[in-house]
Amino acid sequence: GHGDLYPAMLGSGTLDRLLEKGFKYMFVSNSDNLGATMDLKILTYFVESGAPFLMEVADRTEADKKGGHLAQKRSDGGLLLREAAQCPPEDEKNFQNIDMYKYFNTNNLWLDLTKLREIFKANGGSVPLPVMKNEKTVDPRDKASTKVYQLETAMGAAIECFPGAKALVIPRSRFAPVKTTNDLLALRSDAYVLTDDF
């Protein structure tokens, strides 16, 4: 999973170098999301809100019901990300209920780098992300191949580690993942019009 982003930033010294150079905020997204661009209006909102972490979310549709969604903790009202791998089978129907869980994580994330460093210091050099167990096969094209478990973390799950984290509902135009050749063809077609400001 992409939760390795955080320990990689610490272990490589990138976090400290960014802070030493005066960088205060970071925007990160999945590399396949061609809708994710630096948006100064969102950056301004993030900075003015004082939030340590901001997740861009979009309205869930039937097509999104199997993906992760944003939820609120009962304990303190904070935000958390729930992924399908964390859902017990008996809760799958509720997990996929797009009326109950209205927003999904686009993985467009904004972080306050000083607050990220504080999270590392408070947790012995780690960001305490939940570990997800995904059942897979050694050869994903062959269901009869040896079964294995993939352990992973998600970078968006860090939302629960930052008290005061926020979510911002954005238009789906900021979420344009390209996972297949068909996705790329749709994006390159006349269904999209590129402007100077993207």
KARARA-V88315 format. One record per residue. N is the residue number from 1. RES is the residue in one small letter. PHI is phi in degrees with one decimal (* if undefined). Layout:
N/RES/PHI
N/RES/PHI
//
This chain:
1/g/*
2/h/-94.0
3/g/-65.9
4/d/-64.2
5/l/-50.9
6/y/-67.8
7/p/-64.7
8/a/-65.7
9/m/-64.8
10/l/-72.6
11/g/-63.4
12/s/-84.0
13/g/84.3
14/t/-61.9
15/l/-59.7
16/d/-63.7
17/r/-64.3
18/l/-61.8
19/l/-65.7
20/e/-61.9
21/k/-83.9
22/g/93.6
23/f/-73.6
24/k/-111.2
25/y/-131.0
26/m/-134.7
27/f/-111.8
28/v/-137.3
29/s/-149.2
30/n/-65.9
31/s/-66.7
32/d/-87.6
33/n/-90.5
34/l/-77.3
35/g/-88.6
36/a/-84.1
37/t/-130.1
38/m/-64.2
39/d/-119.2
40/l/-65.3
41/k/-67.1
42/i/-70.0
43/l/-58.2
44/t/-61.1
45/y/-59.2
46/f/-59.5
47/v/-62.3
48/e/-68.1
49/s/-71.9
50/g/75.7
51/a/-69.0
52/p/-82.3
53/f/-154.8
54/l/-132.9
55/m/-109.1
56/e/-80.8
57/v/-124.0
58/a/-131.1
59/d/-61.1
60/r/-78.9
61/t/-121.0
62/e/-56.1
63/a/-68.8
64/d/-101.5
65/k/-66.4
66/k/-90.3
67/g/-84.7
68/g/-64.7
69/h/-138.7
70/l/-85.0
71/a/-138.4
72/q/-112.3
73/k/-69.8
74/r/-70.7
75/s/-64.9
76/d/-136.6
77/g/80.4
78/g/-68.1
79/l/-92.5
80/l/-147.7
81/l/-104.1
82/r/-109.2
83/e/-106.1
84/a/-56.4
85/a/-65.2
86/q/-94.9
87/c/-94.2
88/p/-67.1
89/p/-53.0
90/e/-70.7
91/d/-104.8
92/e/-58.5
93/k/-61.6
94/n/-66.7
95/f/-56.4
96/q/-87.8
97/n/-75.6
98/i/-77.0
99/d/-83.5
100/m/-77.2
101/y/-116.6
102/k/-81.3
103/y/-124.6
104/f/-117.0
105/n/-78.9
106/t/-82.9
107/n/65.2
108/n/-95.3
109/l/-123.2
110/w/-120.3
111/l/-129.6
112/d/-86.4
113/l/-65.7
114/t/-64.9
115/k/-66.7
116/l/-62.1
117/r/-62.0
118/e/-63.4
119/i/-62.4
120/f/-59.7
121/k/-63.6
122/a/-72.6
123/n/-123.3
124/g/62.0
125/g/87.6
126/s/-136.7
127/v/-106.0
128/p/-75.3
129/l/-82.8
130/p/-67.2
131/v/-93.8
132/m/-105.1
133/k/-110.0
134/n/-112.0
135/e/-79.3
136/k/-135.7
137/t/-119.9
138/v/-55.0
139/d/-107.6
140/p/-61.8
141/r/-86.6
142/d/-123.4
143/k/-63.8
144/a/-86.9
145/s/-70.8
146/t/-54.1
147/k/-80.6
148/v/-138.8
149/y/-111.8
150/q/-102.3
151/l/-100.5
152/e/-149.7
153/t/-125.5
154/a/-115.7
155/m/-63.4
156/g/-68.0
157/a/-64.4
158/a/-63.1
159/i/-55.0
160/e/-78.7
161/c/-90.0
162/f/-111.1
163/p/-56.8
164/g/88.0
165/a/-61.1
166/k/-128.2
167/a/-123.8
168/l/-125.9
169/v/-77.1
170/i/-121.8
171/p/-70.6
172/r/-63.8
173/s/-63.2
174/r/-87.3
175/f/-129.5
176/a/-133.2
177/p/-71.1
178/v/-116.8
179/k/-110.6
180/t/-133.5
181/t/-60.6
182/n/-61.3
183/d/-61.2
184/l/-65.6
185/l/-62.0
186/a/-64.0
187/l/-68.0
188/r/-83.7
189/s/-78.4
190/d/-80.9
191/a/-72.4
192/y/-119.2
193/v/-122.2
194/l/-86.4
195/t/-109.8
196/d/-60.4
197/d/-99.2
198/f/68.6
//
